[in-house]
Amino acid sequence: MKLTNEELDALLAKAGLRLDQEYSPRCSYRKTDWLRTACLACGTQADYRLAYILDKNAIGEKVCRACYWREWYRGEEDIHYTNGMSLVEAKQRLVAAGMEEAPVDMSESEARALARKNGYELVKLLQGARPGEQLFVVRCVSCGRQTVKRVGDVSFGCTCAKSKK
């Protein structure tokens, strides 16, 4: 895909991102290329395929996974059952009744250990608005790709074929 640096910047700006690596000297980017970006809203650095950025732009979804997951967690407050109780309130009642464990945040050392166990290096641990909503910024030790993961998603490892648990 032939793009000038200005055209790439415009695509990234629409996605709420900026390029955080050198531009291609040939102004040529394949849709399968991974681009290191930084979010204009939260500053999180992550790698996204150009095709992924284009797809998310087309449907109007946030590309930055840190911003996306934070918004997703906040959305739980807006989900209400027919009795008017929110999903968040329902979860709190289950915890109070002893039917579920209270969500807790991981310490940085626990987060590092979990990341390492699953083929990642922990770059940054992002705190959530409520316990259990932490996000990991991780870098794959095999391919070097940097991504944002929810705590429960870290155990799946990287999508690269080289990633070993």
N, C-alpha and C positions, 0 to 999 in steps of 0.2 A: 504494500500500500504506500503510494508515494505521497508524503506529507511534508510540507515545509515545517520548520520549527514553529512558526506562528500558527499554522493549522493544528499541529499537535497541541500546542499550548491552549488553543481555543477548545479543543475536544476535552482536554483535561480540566480546564476551568469550568466547563459545563458540568463536569462530574464532581466539581468541588476539590480538585486535586491540582498539584503542580509537579512537574518533573523534578526528581531529586537524584538525577544522574546526568551524565554527559549526553548531549544530543547525538543522534546518528550522523556521522560526517556525510553520509550519502542521502540524508533526509528520506530514508527508506525504513519502514517499520512493517513487519509481518504481523498479522492479527494474532499469531500465536506467540509473539514476543512478550516477555515479561518486562514490565517497566517499574523501576523503583520510583515511588511517588510519596508525596507528603500531603496530608489532608489540610485544606485551607481553613477548616473549622476547628479541628482539635490538634493538628500538628503530627498525628501518628504517621510514621513511615511504614509503608507496606508495598509489596510487589503485586501487581495485577496484570493480567494479560490484556492486550489492547482490545481483543474481541470482547472480553468481559466488560471493559469500560464502555465500549460502544453499545453492548446489550443493555447495560444498566441505564445508560443515558436514554436509550430508546423507550424504556418503560418508566423513566422518572424515579428510579430507585437510587438511594444513596450508594455510592461505590465504596466509600470508606467503611470497612466492616466494624470499626470501633464505633463510629457514629450510628451505623445501622443497628448494631446489637443494643446499644444504649437506648435508642428509640424503641426498639422491640420490647425491651424490658419495661420501659415506661408505658407502653401500650397495654400491658397487663392490667394496669389500673383502669383502663377504659373498657375492659371486657366485663360485662355484667350478666349475671344469671337472671332468670325471670323474676326472682324475688328481690332484685335490686342489688344483691351482694356482688362486689367486684371479685375477680379472680384472686387478687392479692388478699382481700379479706377472707376468702374461702380457704386459701393456703394457711393464713394465720390461724384460723379456727381449727384446722386439722392439726397444726403444731400444738396448739393449746390443749387439744383433746388427746394428745399423745399418739396420734395416728400417723404422723410424719415427723421426721427430725427437722429441727430448725436449721435453715440454711446458714452456713458459716463461710467466712472468707479464709483463704489459705494464707499462710505466712509466706514471705518471699522465699525462704529456704525450702518450704514444701513445694512451692510453685516451680522453683529451679529443679528440684528432684523429679517432679512429674514431667516437666519438659524434657529433661535429659533422658529419662526412662523411655520416652517416645520419639527419640531422634531429633530433638530440638535443643536449641540454646535459648534460654529466656532472655529477651532483650529488655522487656519492661512489663511490669504488672500494673494493669490499670484498675483502679478501684471503681466499684459500682455505686449506685445510689443506695442500694440495700445490700445486706449480706447475701452472698451467693451469686452476685452479679458481676464478679470480677472478670476481666478479660486479660488474655495473655497476648503480648506481642512476642512472637517466636521466630527464630531463624533456623531453618533446616540445616543440620550439620552435614548432610550429603550434597544438597544442591545449592544451599545458600539463600534460598528464597525466604523472604520475610513476610509473615502473615499475622492476622489477628484471629484468635480462636477463643471460643467460650471454654470454660474449664472442662466441661464434659466432652468437648470436641478434640482436645489435645491428644487423647489416647488413640485417636484414629491415625495419627502420624501424618506425614507429608504425602501429598499425592504423587511425588516423584517416585520412580521405580527403585531408586537407590536407597530410599529411607529404610532403616532397620530399627526395629524396636529392641 
